[in-house]
Amino acid sequence: MRGTFAGNEVGAGAAVRRERPVIAIDGPAGAGKSTLAAHLARHFGFLNLETGAMYRALALKAIDHDLDFEDEAALLELAGETRIVLKPQMEGNLVLLDGVDVSRRVRDGDVTAAASRVSVHPRLRQWMVEQQRALGADGGVVMEGRDIGTVVFPDAEVKIFLDAAPEVRGNRRYRQGGPAQVAVSEEAVIRELKERDARDRNRAESPLRPAEDAVILDSTAMGLDEVLAAAEEIVRTHLAERKG
Ligand code: DC
């Protein structure tokens, strides 16, 4: 059974009322989802969970085992022997892969590209989704990814789809890049983002798209503070309505 029932037992298909809500943050790469999720979690006292880190961790293990990213059966077998733990921190998640801290490694370019390819496989996604549902079952979480509001928690009480033009996202990524970014041009960062966007949006299984009941926040012309304030207001309003 999922979640905590605050009232009477609910019928099949009815939304589960948890004691604390699930907040779903979805959107394309580089939109600022992790920053937003960490901020909301801190502000409202929830846990932030970056589901992309789970795809990244498995992709890293697939790289280390020299697996073919197209081979879903092999990836699934690997997943069965894998333990991925996300530990929410003030900023982002600590990622443990079979007990080893891979938080930094999973952000490298090769793992980023591999995660995008590994995440197209339906059965592998199912494996991830089951774990993510278990992590968020009791609510009190801000879960961030691509399919949280559509697939993982279609009954999430707050759904925010954070978007921005690819050029803007690419430019932000480029400026955040630090020393490792020096050799890569801004154009290359934008090109890579667009490639990932295309894969995320066009895959057959759980493509990236806003849930029908998501609030779309387009941050193309918004500063970070404005985005955080707008999202905070959405959550605050919901929590007030929930109480009242
Ligand atoms: O959010 P991120 O950049 O860390 O995600 C890494 C990859 O994982 C990205 O290419 C899309 C995929 N992903 C997904 O398919 N579903 C999710 N819920 C989260 C990430």
Boltz pocket constraint, residues with backbone or C-beta under 6 A from the ligand:
constraints:
  - pocket:
      binder: B
      contacts: [[A, 29], [A, 51], [A, 52], [A, 53], [A, 55], [A, 56], [A, 112], [A, 115], [A, 116], [A, 117], [A, 119], [A, 144], [A, 145], [A, 146], [A, 147], [A, 148], [A, 196], [A, 200], [A, 206]]
      max_distance: 6.0
